[in-house]
Amino acid sequence: MIPRCYPSTYATANGETKIVVNVLASTTGLKKWIDYIPVQNQVSAPVPANSYDTAMLVDVLASTTGKVAGRDYINVYEDASATVAWSTNANGYIPIYY
């Protein structure tokens, strides 16, 4: 599952948006790219943001109560073992920035 459209929030006065995510603590019983998206947080702000050359800005939910995964937010998991940015293969991940 790589969302082409995704739930987002307005981030800055220049029109940037952030993808709304729920960061999973565990992936037990879940399938990569189906139930969650593997991600890696980047150490510096991407320029430009939300580009396949850099990283996606994210808005992390404090609570998922009353919300539906896939409609109101996207489940992600920080996968430190992934090695291929912007790839959906077994070692792929999406670069993000909090």
Backbone hydrogen bonds, N-H to C=O, Kabsch-Sander energy under -0.5 kcal/mol:
donor,donor_aa,acceptor,acceptor_aa,energy
9,T,18,K,-2.1
11,A,16,E,-2.7
12,T,16,E,-1.0
15,G,12,T,-1.7
18,K,9,T,-2.5
19,I,57,L,-2.5
20,V,7,P,-2.6
21,V,19,I,-0.5
21,V,59,D,-2.4
22,N,74,I,-2.2
24,L,22,N,-0.7
24,L,76,V,-3.2
30,L,27,T,-2.6
33,W,36,Y,-2.4
34,I,31,K,-1.7
35,D,31,K,-3.1
36,Y,31,K,-1.0
37,I,75,N,-1.9
39,V,77,Y,-2.6
40,Q,94,I,-1.5
42,Q,96,I,-3.0
50,N,55,A,-2.2
51,S,55,A,-0.7
54,T,51,S,-1.6
56,M,95,P,-2.5
58,V,97,Y,-2.1
59,D,19,I,-2.7
60,V,58,V,-0.5
61,L,21,V,-2.9
67,K,64,T,-2.4
70,G,73,Y,-3.7
71,R,68,V,-1.5
72,D,68,V,-3.3
73,Y,68,V,-0.9
74,I,20,V,-2.0
76,V,22,N,-2.6
77,Y,37,I,-2.0
79,D,39,V,-2.1
79,D,77,Y,-0.9
80,A,78,E,-0.9
82,A,79,D,-1.2
83,T,91,N,-1.9
84,V,91,N,-2.5
85,A,83,T,-0.6
86,W,93,Y,-2.1
87,S,84,V,-1.0
87,S,93,Y,-0.8
92,G,89,N,-1.9
93,Y,84,V,-1.7
94,I,38,P,-2.2
96,I,40,Q,-2.5
97,Y,56,M,-2.1
